[in-house]
Amino acid sequence: MENCLKESAVMKTHLDWSAYEDAGMGDAYADIPKHGGDFGKAVAVCINSRLCEARDADKQLMCPSFRATGNPNLSTGGRVRMLKAALNSDDPDASFANPELAEAMDLCVSCKGCKRECENNVDMALIKAEFLAQRLYRQPLSARGRLFAELPAWLHKWPQLGGLARWRNASGLLAKLGERWLRIPGDRPAPAPETQAFNESDALAQWADLPVNPELPEVTLLTDTFSRYFEPQVAYAAVAVLRAAGYRLHLATPDDGVSDPERPLCCGRTYLSQGLVDKARAEAKRMVDSLHPHVQAGRIIVGMEASCVLGLRDDAKALGLGEALNEIADKTLLLEEFLARETMAKRLNLPLRAIPDQPKTLIHGHCHQKTVGAMKSMRRVLKMIPELDFEMIESSCCGMAGTFGMESEHAELSTQMAETALMPTLRENPQADVVANGFSCRHQMRAHGDNRARHLALLLRDALDAPADAR
């Protein structure tokens, strides 16, 4: 079988690691493992400085699981040491099944902090995706893993799943059955889709009468699965803000030539996080085929969910999708990044006013926002709202980390991460408004009893001089 660890100990990788082809070459101290090829080189870029084990670094993101537990195996360096040992063994397949290594990789929350903060930018999140793909050769994906991976497709095919999620949240018996059968913690609410998903035609029609400034760049808004199904008000608010600023707005929809053209676009993040690389590649290719014409027309791709935008700008480059993906990655920005860039270019004319009776606003950054440096953009955009008093929450990962906090075996550690800084700060400021652009971050706060968090787009919509319909 191709793309797996074979009995001959020759490692066939699922992701494209050619970007590391020259990493460590000519360096006698690079300690490149004897198996794994370019994947091994990606692991070996770690220089063992142990910066990832600095638990007292308040403004540092990595490594959330290490910071919560103090276990050195759960730092980037600890994982690298165990991965090197596995790749240097005579039987890498057996070594990859080592329980300590399996636990260390399982408890990596793919925050991408090491990709930004490590001196040599170890990309442990992508390494974990390869590890999970290798593990699927030895053991099949669980029913829960399949449920999480296929969520975007299932929400399109069976919208009634939203009713099932709401029923589960209201029924203690169903929640307990879900914990027993799927290992989804029964004491935490499951994200429940809205009854009406985001609708592109409605969104554009609502603001069709607003003028377009032909001097501004054209924008294509990329609606992610979470904004489409779970919090469509975020997508509607983003449309309102961009149209109020005078941008000619397009909404990303599947190109006629892609597979299943009626199904909304998906970056493939949910598949990649479960190790289903081939399915992630297929989803990313649908995205590339549909977005490339927009980029060729000179439009900027703007997204609302950091994990999806980073998926396009970074992780998808390891899926072997060619130059078209690179062109899209270069033109894809988060909403706050786009608005900040337009402000600096002196093109943004967004009519904002002070929000009446607006309390102090706390800002929590999604891990992937921090990874791409977008918190500076958040600051710049927030300063555009007159009289807004805001403060950044200095914290590492919230602990939800995609589906991590919705997995029973991780629930306790997920709470430990939330309690290191995030939840105590929220409790200390019970009257504050809370902005958190990550869907998983907002859900983590709600799962721990705090329902205040909302996306930046909603705050900006409320600050529009002619307030938009809340939808």
Secondary structure, DSSP 8 states (H G I E B T S, - for coil): --SSB-TT--B--SS--GGGTTTTTT-TTS---SSSTHHHHHHHT-----GGG-TT-TT----HHHHHH--GGGSHHHHHHHHHHHHHSS-HHHHHT-HHHHHHHHT-----HHHHHSTT---HHHHHHHHHHHHHHHS---HHHHHHHTHHHHHHH-TTHHHHHHHHHH-HHHHHHHHHHH---TTS------SS---HHHHHHHTTTS---TTS--EEEE--HIIIII-HHHHHHHHHHHHHTT--EEE----TTSSSTTS----SHHHHTTT-HHHHHHHHHHHHHHHHHHHHTT-EEEES-HHHHHHHHTGGGGG---HHHHHHHHTEEEHHHHHHHHHHTT-----B---TT---EEEE--HHHHHTTTHHHHHHHHTTSTT--EEE---S--S-TTTGGGSGGGHHHHHHHHHHTHHHHHHH-TT-EEEE--HHHHHHHHHTT---EE-HHHHHHHHBSS-----
